[in-house]
Amino acid sequence: MRLPVSNLTSGRQDLIYFEFEGEKYSLRYSNRDLEKQDVINNYNIELSYSPSVFDTYVVKNYRIVHK
């Protein structure tokens, strides 16, 4: 599944933000010297996940891909 990136923060941990089924989530992301606005405007997060207990999901893999 591909979802738009809503934000990217850098600091002690680099985090990439996205929305999935109406909820906001973040994942750790090692920024490759891309500018924040470039990532938000030109990249999607590609997720591989599986259903888990209590109507939750487990993210198996993710990566940033150009739109």
Backbone hydrogen bonds in HBPLUS format (Angstrom, degrees):
<---DONOR---> <-ACCEPTOR-->    atom                        ^
c    i                          cat <-CA-CA->   ^        H-A-AA   ^      H-
h    n   atom  resd res      DA  || num        DHA   H-A  angle D-A-AA Bond
n    s   type  num  typ     dist DA aas  dist angle  dist       angle   num
A0047-LEU N   A0001-MET O   2.77 MM  46  5.29 160.8  1.80 161.5 164.3     1
A0003-LEU N   A0045-ILE O   2.91 MM  42  5.35 160.1  1.95 149.5 155.7     2
A0045-ILE N   A0003-LEU O   2.80 MM  42  5.35 162.4  1.83 163.2 165.6     3
A0006-SER N   A0017-TYR O   2.83 MM  11  5.42 162.6  1.86 135.8 140.2     4
A0017-TYR N   A0007-ASN O   2.86 MM  10  4.96 173.9  1.86 146.2 145.4     5
A0009-THR N   A0015-LEU O   2.91 MM   6  5.28 163.3  1.93 152.7 158.4     6
A0015-LEU N   A0009-THR O   2.92 MM   6  5.28 153.7  1.99 143.1 151.8     7
A0029-TYR N   A0014-ASP O   2.84 MM  15  5.30 158.0  1.89 135.1 136.0     8
A0016-ILE N   A0027-LEU O   2.89 MM  11  5.50 161.6  1.93 158.3 163.7     9
A0027-LEU N   A0016-ILE O   3.01 MM  11  5.50 149.6  2.10 146.9 155.9    10
A0018-PHE N   A0025-TYR O   3.01 MM   7  5.55 156.4  2.06 149.8 154.3    11
A0025-TYR N   A0018-PHE O   2.86 MM   7  5.55 165.5  1.88 171.9 174.3    12
A0020-PHE N   A0023-GLU O   2.86 MM   3  5.40 156.2  1.91 156.1 161.4    13
A0023-GLU N   A0020-PHE O   3.11 MM   3  5.40 165.0  2.13 114.0 118.7    14
A0038-ASP N   A0035-GLU O   3.09 MM   3  5.19 118.4  2.49  98.9 114.3    15
A0039-VAL N   A0035-GLU O   3.05 MM   4  6.40 156.9  2.10 158.3 164.2    16
A0040-ILE N   A0036-LYS O   3.04 MM   4  6.34 165.9  2.06 155.8 159.5    17
A0041-ASN N   A0037-GLN O   2.93 MM   4  5.98 160.1  1.97 146.5 151.9    18
A0042-ASN N   A0038-ASP O   2.87 MM   4  5.68 151.5  1.95 146.6 153.7    19
A0043-TYR N   A0039-VAL O   3.10 MM   4  5.11 138.4  2.28 139.5 138.4    20
A0067-LYS N   A0042-ASN O   2.95 MM  25  5.65 165.0  1.97 141.6 141.1    21
A0044-ASN N   A0065-VAL O   2.80 MM  21  5.40 162.6  1.83 161.2 166.7    22
A0065-VAL N   A0044-ASN O   2.91 MM  21  5.40 164.3  1.93 153.5 158.8    23
A0046-GLU N   A0063-ARG O   2.80 MM  17  5.38 174.1  1.81 168.5 170.5    24
A0063-ARG N   A0046-GLU O   3.08 MM  17  5.38 143.2  2.22 139.1 150.0    25
A0048-SER N   A0061-ASN O   2.86 MM  13  5.07 149.3  1.95 158.3 152.0    26
A0060-LYS N   A0048-SER O   2.65 MM  12  5.41 152.8  1.72 147.6 156.6    27
A0061-ASN N   A0048-SER O   3.21 MM  13  5.07 157.5  2.27 132.0 137.1    28
A0050-SER N   A0058-VAL O   2.97 MM   8  5.40 148.0  2.07 141.7 151.8    29
A0058-VAL N   A0050-SER O   2.86 MM   8  5.40 160.9  1.89 159.3 165.8    30
A0052-SER N   A0056-THR O   2.75 MM   4  5.13 153.4  1.82 147.7 139.5    31
A0056-THR N   A0053-VAL O   3.27 MM   3  5.87 133.7  2.50 114.1 123.1    32
